[in-house]
C-alpha cells in the first residue's frame, strides 16, 4: 500500500501542529473517562446501556422475532434504527479479531489546566463535558497504563462504538492513534508509546477489506485523508476534536487508482474505481451479522448445563437482581436530566423477565451440547469451578453468538456458549476478563 504525494503533503501539514502516537493496548477503563461515566473502573453503565435502552439488547431482540423487522429498519437510514445491530456487530468483530480492527480508533487528549479546580455541583452529574473535568489535578502521564488518566480530557471519534464495546467486553483495544496538540504536549507525556513521525509510519494501520478481490499489497495506491466536503465537524479537511483542539487522520477512502486530490474534488468525481476502506462494507455487514439470532434464541428456552451441585439458578437470578437494582438507580438519575435522549435512557428493565432460562444438572459435560439440546436454540455450559465466578446477567453471554459461529468458550473450556442450530464449525474465545466484574457499588455519584 502506498500514500501518494498529495496525501503525504497533507499528513505533513497536520504533523506540524500535532504529535501522533500508536497505542496497541488501550485500557478499556479509558472509555469511562472519555464518556464521563460515574464508576471509572467498572463497566456497569455500559452494560445497562447495552441491555436496557429502547434500542438495547432486550427491546430489539424481541422486535427481531418479526422476520421483516431487520430489513425494514435497514431502509430507514436513521442512526437509532441501526444502533443495536451496529453494537452487536462491533462486539462480534471485536471477539473475531481480539480487538485488532481493520481501521484504528482515533483518540485525542489534552491535559487540564492545573490552576483550575472543578467542584461538584448539584444537577451536573450527567454532563459529559463536566464529568470529564475530574478533581484530581496531579500530574499523570498518558503512558501510565496502571490506571486511567484522571487529569486529561479524552475524545474518541471515529471509533466511539468500538471503544464502548471494549468497555462492555472488558477487553483492551489493540490499535489506536492518539494525538496531542503541540501547544499542550510535553516530552514525558507519551514516553512509552511509539511516535508516528512521518507519512510512512501510518501505512500499516489500515487493512483493506477483501470483498471484491483477494488482498494484494500493490493493488491500493491512494490513501485519502483530505476531504473538501463542507461538513460542520470538518476542520482542515478532516475530523476536528474541539475539546482537545486536534485534527484526527481519518481515512476517507482507500482506492485502487492513484488520485491526486482530496475527497470531493474533480479528480474523485471522475473516477468509478472501488473503495477498499472497510467502512464501505460495514453497513451491509452489521445487518447480515444479526441474521436469525433472535429466532434461535427463542426457539427453545436458554438452557444452562452444569455439573455443579450448588443452586446455580439462584446464583444467576441474584446476578439479575443486582444488575436491575443499579439499572433502576441509573434510570432515576437519567430521567431527571433535561433533554435526555429517550433512546439512550435506561428504561426497559421489565423486558428482562421475558428472557427466561433453565438450569440442568449433568454429571459430566456433554460431548455434543448441541445434540444434547436437540439441535435447537442456544445452550451454555458452566463448569462447577466457574459457577461462583459468573457474575454477569446470563444473557450477556449471548453477545458471543452469530448465526455462523458454532460456539465460544473460555480457554479452559469451563464456560461455553453453543449455537445448537448452526452447521458451521467456527469457534470463538471468551476471555477471562469478561467475568471480572465488580459486583458491589456505592450509590453515591462519585467522581474517581
N, C-alpha and C positions, 0 to 999 in steps of 0.2 A: 504494500500500500504506500501511496505517496501523497505528499502535500505540495501543490503547485506553487509557483512564485507568488501569485496573487494572495493566496491564503497564508503563505509564510510571512509576507509583509504585514498582513492583518494581525497575525498572532504576535509578531514582534511589537506592533503598536500597543497591544494590550499589556505585554510584558514590561513596557516602560513604566507603567503606573502600579503594577501589582506583582506579588510573588505567588507562585503556584507550587503546590506540593502534592505528591502521591501518597494516599493513605490506603494501606492494604488490610486494615483491621479496625474499622471504626466502631467504638463501643456502642452497643445498642442503646445504652442509657442516654447517649447524647441526644437522641430524639426527644426525650423528656425536657431537655433544656431548650432545644430548638422550638418546640411547640408549647412551652410554658406549662407543663404538667405539674400537678401538686406533689406527687410522690416521685422524687427524682430517680430513685433506684428500683422502681417497680414498674411493671407493665400493666398494672391494674386498669388505668384509664383506657389504654389502647385495647385491652381485652373487652371491656364493656362497650367500647366504640365498635369493635368488630362484630359483636354479638347482638346488641340491644337497640341499635338505632332503627329508624324506619327503613333504611337501606342496608341493614345489617344481616348477619347470617340467618337468624331465626325468621325474620319477616320475609326476606327474599326467598329462602328455601321453600317456604310454604307457597309462595306465589309461583315458583318454578315448577310446581306439580302440574300446573296448566302447561300442556305441551307446546302451546303457541306463545307463552309469555316471553321467553327469552328473545325470540325473533321479533316480537312486537316492540320490546324495549330497545332492541338494536336499531330500529327505524326512527327512534325519537330524536337522536342527536342531542341529548341532554346529559350533562355530567352525572346527575344522580340516577339516571337510567342505567349507567354503566358501573356505578360505584362498587357494588358487591361483586360483580363478575370481575372487575378490574382487581379488586383486593384479593380475591381468591386466586386469580391467575398469577399475580405477583408472588403470592405465597408459594404456589406450585413451582414457579420459576426459581424462587429462592432455594427451595428444597432440591430442585433438579440440578442447580449449579453450585450449591453450597455458598451462595452469596456472591458469586462472581458473574454479574450480568454482562450482556453484550456491551452495554454502554455504562460508563461510570456515573455515579451520582455526583452532584455538584454542591459543595459546601463553601460558604464564605464566613469569615469570622472577624470580629472587631472587639478588642479589649475595652472594657468600660473605663470611663474617666474616674480615676482613683479619688478625685476630690468630691465626687457626687455620692450621696448616701440615700438610697431608696428605702423608705419606710412603708410598712404595710398600711393600707387604707381600706376601710370598710367599703365593700361593694366593688373592689377592683380585682378580686381573686381570679376571675376568669379571663382577664385581658392578657392576650398573648404578649403584646408589647410590654405590658407592665411586669408580668411574671418573669420574663427573660432577664430583667434587671434585678438580680438577687442581691442580698445584703452583704454577702462575704466579698470584700474588695481586696483581699490579699492576693499577691501575685501567684499565678499558676500557669505553667506552660501548656500549650495545646498538646505537646508530645508526651505529657504525663498521662498514660493510659490507665493508671490505677484508679482514678476517679474522674468523673466528668468535669469539665471546666466551669467553675462557678462564677468566674469573673468575665465571661465573654458573652456577647450576642452571637448566636449561631443561626444562619439561614441555610435552608436546603431547598434548592429548586434549579434545574429539574432533578427529580429523584425523591420527592417527598413521600410518595406512596411506598417506594422500596424501603425508605428509612423507617417509615411507620411499621411496615411488615417486619423489619429487623427487630423492632421492639416487641411485637406480638410473639414472634418465634423465639426471642431471646438468643438470636444469633447475630454476629457482627457482619456488617457489610465488608466485602473484601476488595472493593475497587471504588475509590472516591478521589476526586480532585478538590483540594482545599485551596482557597485563595484568600489573601490578605492585602489590603491596600498598603502601598509603600509608606504612607504617612503615619500609619499606626504599627507597622511591623518593626520588631526588634530581633536581632540575630538569635537570641536564646529561645525564642518562641517555638520554633519548629526544628530544633537541632537534631532530633531523631528521625526526621522524615526526609525522604528523597525529594530534592527540589527539581522542578521541571523548568529548565532554563532556556531551552531552545525549541523551535517548532518540532524537530525530530524527536524530542523527548515525549511528545504527545502521541506519536504514531501508533503504538501498540495498545492504546487504551480503549479503542472501539473495535468491536468484532462485527463484521457484516453478517447479515442473515444469509441463509443458503436456500431460499425458497425457489429461486429460478434456475440456478446452475450451481455446480459444485464450486466450493470456495477455491479461488486461485489468487494468490497474493498480488500478482501483476495485473489483475483484471480491473482493480479500482484505482482511479487516478486522482479524483478530486475529493478532498475533504472540504466541505463548505461550512465555514464558521461565521461568515458575514451575511447579514440579512437586511435588505433595503426596505422591507415592508414596514409600514408605519404603525405597528402595534404599540400600544401605550406602555408596555413594560419593556420596550427595547431602548437601549441607550448605546451609542457607538456601534450599532448594528448587531447587538446581541442582548441576551437577558441581563437585567440590571437588578442587583440587590440594594435597594435604597437604604436599608438599615445599616449595612456594612460598607456602603459606597464602593461596591465591587461589581465588575462585569464577570460573567462566567462564560467559558468557552463551550457553549452548547453546539453540538454537531447538528446542523440543519439538514444536511444531505451528504450521501456517500455515493458518488456517481461512477459509472464505468467509462465516462468520457471526460477528458480534461477540459474544464470550463473555467475560463479566466475572468470571472466576475462574481459578484455577490448574488445571493438568492433574491429573486425579484428583478434582476437585470435583464436586458435584451438577450444576453448570452443564454440565460436559463430558459427564457420563454421560447427560444428557438430549438431547444433540444427535447427529444422524446425518450431519451435514454432512461433506463431503470434506476431507481434509488435503492441502494442496498443497506441503507441505515435501518437498523432493527425497528425503529419507531414506526416505519411504514407498514409493517405486518402485525404490529402489536394489537391493533384494534380487532382484526379478524381472529387472532389467536386467543384473546381473552374471552370471546364469546364461545369459541369452539371448546375451550378447556372446561366450560361449565356443563357441557352436554351430559344429560342423564344422571347427574349427581343426586338431585332431589328424588328422582324416580327410584333409584337404587336404595336411597336412604329409607324410603317409606314402604318398600315392597315387603319388608319384614322388620319387626321391632329390633332395634340395635341390641345385639347380644354380646355380653362380656363373658368370656370363658376364663376361668381361673382355677388354680389348684390350691388356693388359699382357704383356710378354714375360718378366717375372720369374716365378719359381716361386711362384705365388700359393698353391697347395696347401700348400707348405712353410711359407709365412708364416702362413697360417691355422692350420695344425697346431701351429706354435710358440706361437701365442696360446693355444691349448687347453692345451698342456703347461704354460705358465706359470700359467694360472688353476688347473689341477689341483694344481700344486705348493703354492699358497697355500691351496687348499681342504683339502688334506691337513694342512697346518700348523694351520689353524683347528680341524679335526676333533680333532687330538691335544690341543689345549688344552681344547676344549669337553667332550670325553668324560671328562676328569679332574675336572670340576666336579660337586660334589654336587648331586643333584636337578635336573640339567639336563633340560629338557623334550625328550623324544625326537623330537617332531615338529619341533623347531627345530634339531636337531643337523645340522650339515653332514656328511652321511654317504653320500649316494647318488652318489658320483663315478663309479662304474663304469658307470652308466646312460648316460653321455655317449657311450660307444662305439656305442650303438645308433642314434645320430643322425649319420648319415653325410652327406657332401656330396661333390660332384664339381665340378671347375673346367673350363670350356670356353673356349678362346681363340676370339675373333672379331675380325675387322679393325675393325669399327665396331659401335656399339651398335645392336642390332636395333630397328627401328621399332616392332614389336609383340612385346614379350618374351613375353607370354602365348601368343600363337600360335606363336612360335619354340619355346616349351617344351611344345607340343602341348596347350595349354589344361588342363594338369594341375599340381597341386602349387603350391609357392612357388618363385620364382626371384629371384636377386639380381644386379644389375648393379654392378660395381666398375670405375670408370674407372682407366686406368693411372696417373693423377696421384694417386689416392687409395689405391692398394694398400698402400703402406707406412704409411698413416695409420689403417688398420683394425687396431685393437689390442684388440678385444673377441673373445670367443668368437662365431663367426659366427651361431649360433642365437639369440644375444641380440637380433639384428635382427628376429626374428620376434615380438617384443613389439609391433612396428609393423604388426600384422596384425589383421584382423577379417573375419568371413565376408562382410560387405557393403562392404569397403574394397578398391578396386582396387589402389592402390599407395601407398607412402610413399617420398619421395625428399628428398635434400638440396636446398637452394635452387638449387644449380648443376647438379643432375641427375647428379652424378658417382657417387652411390650411390643405388640404388633397390631396394626390396623390392616384388615384384609377386605378387599373388594371381592365379594364372593361370586359376582356375576361375570366379570371380565375374563376373556380368553387370553389376554396378554400376560407376559411374564415379568415385565419391568418392575423393579423394586426400588424403594427409596429408603433413606436412613433418617431416623428420628434422633436428633442429638440429645444428649443427656441434659443440656442446658434448658431444653423445653420445659422440663419439670421442676426447675429450680425456682419456684415461685414463693415469694414472701406471702404468708397467709394472714398475718395479723397486722393491722394498721391502726394508727391513731386517728380518730375522727377529726382532729384539728387540721385546718388547711395550712399545713406548714410549707416552708419555702425550700429547705435544703435537703 
